[in-house]
Amino acid sequence: MEQDKGVATFVIQVQFQQNATWQGTIDWLDAKKTQRFRSVLEMIKLMDEALADGMEEPAWLEEGVKTA
């Protein structure tokens, strides 16, 4: 699937708020992948990796990732 660089669609589900941050799941709709996050910073890093140019392997592909 050809995708414009710098454009992606995410659905963020915040399940908990603890220690002044969010925990939940993020769905990357374009790649049909889901990943849990433990902080807002981790969520932003996942989004940044999804939009990256592919120079490094994103966390979306690591063990524990479930596909939608």
C-alpha positions as semicolon CSV with decimal commas, in nm:
position;residue;x (nm);y (nm);z (nm)
1;M;0,000;0,000;0,000
2;E;0,155;0,328;-0,113
3;Q;0,129;0,597;0,151
4;D;0,220;0,966;0,153
5;K;0,524;1,027;0,373
6;G;0,437;1,224;0,682
7;V;0,069;1,127;0,673
8;A;-0,078;0,857;0,897
9;T;-0,403;0,787;1,079
10;F;-0,402;0,682;1,444
11;V;-0,674;0,595;1,692
12;I;-0,565;0,652;2,051
13;Q;-0,752;0,488;2,336
14;V;-0,658;0,617;2,680
15;Q;-0,739;0,348;2,934
16;F;-0,575;0,487;3,248
17;Q;-0,427;0,807;3,382
18;Q;-0,159;0,756;3,646
19;N;0,153;0,947;3,750
20;A;0,046;1,253;3,548
21;T;0,048;1,065;3,215
22;W;-0,169;0,836;3,002
23;Q;-0,159;0,463;2,944
24;G;-0,351;0,289;2,669
25;T;-0,334;0,165;2,312
26;I;-0,262;0,327;1,978
27;D;-0,391;0,183;1,651
28;W;-0,202;0,270;1,333
29;L;-0,485;0,233;1,085
30;D;-0,277;0,258;0,767
31;A;-0,054;-0,036;0,870
32;K;-0,330;-0,221;1,062
33;K;-0,115;-0,249;1,376
34;T;-0,179;-0,189;1,744
35;Q;0,068;-0,114;2,021
36;R;0,028;-0,045;2,393
37;F;0,193;0,262;2,543
38;R;0,278;0,344;2,905
39;S;0,322;0,720;2,875
40;V;0,240;1,010;2,648
41;L;0,608;1,030;2,555
42;E;0,610;0,665;2,448
43;M;0,291;0,725;2,244
44;I;0,450;1,023;2,066
45;K;0,764;0,818;1,995
46;L;0,550;0,543;1,836
47;M;0,377;0,801;1,616
48;D;0,713;0,952;1,521
49;E;0,852;0,610;1,426
50;A;0,545;0,541;1,212
51;L;0,614;0,862;1,019
52;A;0,992;0,806;0,997
53;D;1,168;0,741;0,669
54;G;1,244;0,379;0,760
55;M;1,608;0,425;0,861
56;E;1,562;0,225;1,181
57;E;1,326;-0,058;1,267
58;P;1,022;0,085;1,447
59;A;0,894;-0,042;1,781
60;W;0,573;-0,138;1,601
61;L;0,757;-0,446;1,472
62;E;0,902;-0,563;1,804
63;E;0,787;-0,862;2,004
64;G;0,456;-0,812;2,180
65;V;0,297;-0,614;1,900
66;K;-0,041;-0,741;1,798
67;T;-0,179;-0,675;1,451
68;A;-0,537;-0,561;1,409
